[in-house]
């Protein structure tokens, strides 16, 4: 579909494409929509949050969300949940705290300067008279260093502390951020989000978008996008998230684009991603923000002591990868959608961008799988797979 056809179909209506699959393009007033995050509420309703505006990094980028009540056949209207006219607000994360309050975490940065980013936290309320309506409190910035970014959900530790997966866009004085020194960390709050401290993960240069999964009995695994566009990396904690092993490569390729993982009710780990790497494509672009058109005479960050980030590797196909060994290997990979995945431009209006990226996934109580991902930077696509989805051998990638 071209951008105009995509826009015409952004009505939120669920369309059955097979007995086991339904799809929808979520409604949005913005021409660019990216970084979907799915969250299930206590009554079974789904909330999908994302960021929208004209171009990633522009100050008109804000957080939006839409609600799909349980049993409904259409997503509700988009709700704008952030309102900062001076910053690009990106990467929403929704979290229901143990006391039942719903929180939104998101990034807030000036232009493309991810190393100046701060994380904002706001309470989300659902209108009692209209369950499609969400409102956000004014919120506040977390007391964490600048350059902290989020993408994945929080974990509540056995002592009640909140663990917030972080990736650090480390500042290089006099140089522009380009991802060369990004590392992984965990934000820890012992007091339900009131105060935070940061703990870095060692040997994690290039590992970002940490996505944690509980394996039971105090064990956690977490999976990373890689700036080097080589593989998804994995780390493990055996003490409930207090310490982590050095990240190591998994058998799943990565294109320096986002991944997400969950622990399924049958004991397997499911990860959704674009299982391609830089070794499979010669496509490259200068940086993530090379289209902002803003004057900045600083040189790109020197990769010495860090890594050489790779940008522009195609962001397709979307695949659901399954593991029976806690995410050490993913031998089963199911195709969700394929396409060229071209991402040499972030523009959402001229049809050059064909990416299907930044996917998210949730398993419902009945085994239904809920997926969402960026569709050509123009829309957020939602896919629902009926219970028994994993038995469809025809979708397996070789």
C-alpha positions, 0 to 999 in steps of 0.5 A: 500500500502507498501512504494514501491507501494506508491512511484510508485504512487507518480506522481501527477496524478488525478485519479477519484475514484467515480463521486464525488471524485478524488485523487492523491499522490503528487510527492516528491524526499524525503522518508518522506513527512508530514504536508500538507498545501493547498493554492489557488492563485488568478487564481484558481491554488492550491499550496500544501506545506509540509516538506520532508526529511528522518526523522522529526527532521533531518537537511535534512528536508526542505519545498517543494511545488507543483502547480495544475493549474486550470483545470489541471489533474496533480500536477506539480513537487516538488519545494524546498523552504527552504535550511538550512542544519543545521535545520529541517524546518517544518510546512509550512504556505502560506499567500497571503497578502492584497497587493497580495504578497505570503509569506511562514512561516515555523518553523526552529529547531535544531534536536528535540528541538522544544523549540529552534525553530524559525519562518522564513518568505520568499516571494514566487514568481511564474515564469511568463513563467512556472506557475509550478515553484515557487521560495523563497527569502532568507527570515528572522527569525521573531522577536519572542521568541524561541520556537514559532511554526506555523501550521495554516494560518494568519488572517488580523484584521480589523485595518490591523494587521496580526495575526499569530496563534502560539503555544509556546514550552516553554523551561524548563532549563536543560530538553528536550522538550516533549510538557508538557508546550506547550501553545497557543499564537498569533503573531501580526504584525502591519506593514505587517510582518516587526515586531512582538509581542506575546500575550499569550492565558490564560489557554491554556496549551496543546492547540496547532495548533490554527486554526482560522475561521471567523464567521462574524461581528468581531467574530472568533472561533479557534480550537486546537489540544491537547497534552493530546489527549482528545478533540479538544478544542475551543476558541472564540473572539468577538472583531476581535481577540484582546481577546480570551475566555479560550479554552474549550473542543468540542465534537470532540475527538483528538489524539494529532495530527493536525486539520484544520478548515474553514468557508464554503460558506453556513455558516457552519464550516468544520473541518478535523481531526482524531476524536479519543482520547487516551481513545480509544487506548492503543498505546503509544510512548515515544515522537515525536522524540524518533527515532532520535538517538542523544545523549542527556542526559537531562531528559524529561521535568517535567510535574509539572505545565503543562500537561502529553502529550500523543504520539502514539494514532493512526492517523486515520480515516480522517474525515470531521466534520460539524457544524451549530453553529459556531463550538460549536458542530459537529454532522455530521462527514463524513469519508474521509479515514480509516485505522489502523493509526499506528504511533508508528514509524515515519519511512517512509521506513519499512511500520510500519507507517500507519498514515493518519494525519495532514490534510488540507482543502479548499473550492473552489469558486464553492463549490469543497472541496480540502483536503490534508493529510499525507499518511503513512509518505511516501506521501502527498495525495490530495483528491478533492470532487465535489460540493454537496459532503456533501450529500453523507450519505454513508460516515457518521461516526456513 
